[in-house]
Amino acid sequence: MSNIRISELTQKTTPADSDDFPIVDNADTPTTKRSTWANIKATLKTYFDTLYQAALGYTAEDAANKETSALDTSTTKYPCNNVVKGAVDAKEDSANKETSALDTSTTKYPCNNVVKGAVDAKEDSANKKTSLADNSDTYYPSQKAVKTAVDAKQATLVSGTNIKTVNSTTLLGSGDLAVAPKDISINEQTDNYTLVLADDGKFIDMNKATAVTLTVPKNATVAFPVGAGVILRQKGAGTVTIAPVDGDVTINYQDGLNTTGQHAVAALLQVAANVWVATGSLEA
């Protein structure tokens, strides 16, 4: 090659690996030598790899850190393609594939048909019941069977024998239950009077200008329940005398069985069959 300047040479934009470059070999009594573009690239790669690996904290994949067995549990080596493929293929093959849902293995993989068959078997005509009268632990009830059973329970709960009322008001429905206070009925009498069963819980108003008697009957005649009670008042001027049926009814008292005057109030309470207690404005 004749002596010409580098700037006078024909420019090549993309060098090929076989292209030569002149270099000065300072290690050999400085001597001009040549090096191919392939050699220069290899040298630069080796140099820059050391810089990048140190800066980024990774180890490049090469023969020293490549693993060819999936049995190796290293966290630093890289598996080759063949190792990855072999490990994946081994996860499901004819040796570890199960075709029966009866197998309880925890290592084998069920095929699609086994999974579908097991799911389908959970509910079909053979294990479906149309009535909840059967108390089987293995059969599945149909929707209609469940609805029929629930409806029957509800119908029983709201039947006439199960509906409760308060003061003739049913407990069914929404909202608050209005409970009206129970007024005390007044039974006014203008002469001698014997209590009747309907007097339980009433106010007996004895209204006469002269003395009058209120008789307490025996249970054989009027079956007052234990706990029955009445309130009486001397409304008129006549004294009211409380009189038990002799020999059959006992009335216990403190001061007497005669009212103390007009507007005197007393109460009678049956504490046992044919046994009453009298209290209030009473005297002997």
Beta strands, then each sheet from edge to edge (+ up, - down):
strand 1: 20-25
strand 2: 31-36
strand 3: 66-67
strand 4: 78-79
strand 5: 97-98
strand 6: 109-110
strand 7: 128-129
strand 8: 140-141
strand 9: 165-166
strand 10: 169-170
strand 11: 186-189
strand 12: 193-194
strand 13: 203-206
strand 14: 212-216
strand 15: 229-234
strand 16: 240-244
strand 17: 250-252
strand 18: 258-259
strand 19: 265-272
strand 20: 275-280
strand 21: 282-283
sheet 1: 1+ 2-
sheet 2: 3+ 4+
sheet 3: 5+ 6+
sheet 4: 7+ 8+
sheet 5: 9+ 10-
sheet 6: 11+ 13+ 15+ 19- 20+ 17+
sheet 7: 12+ 14+ 16+
sheet 8: 18+ 21-
end
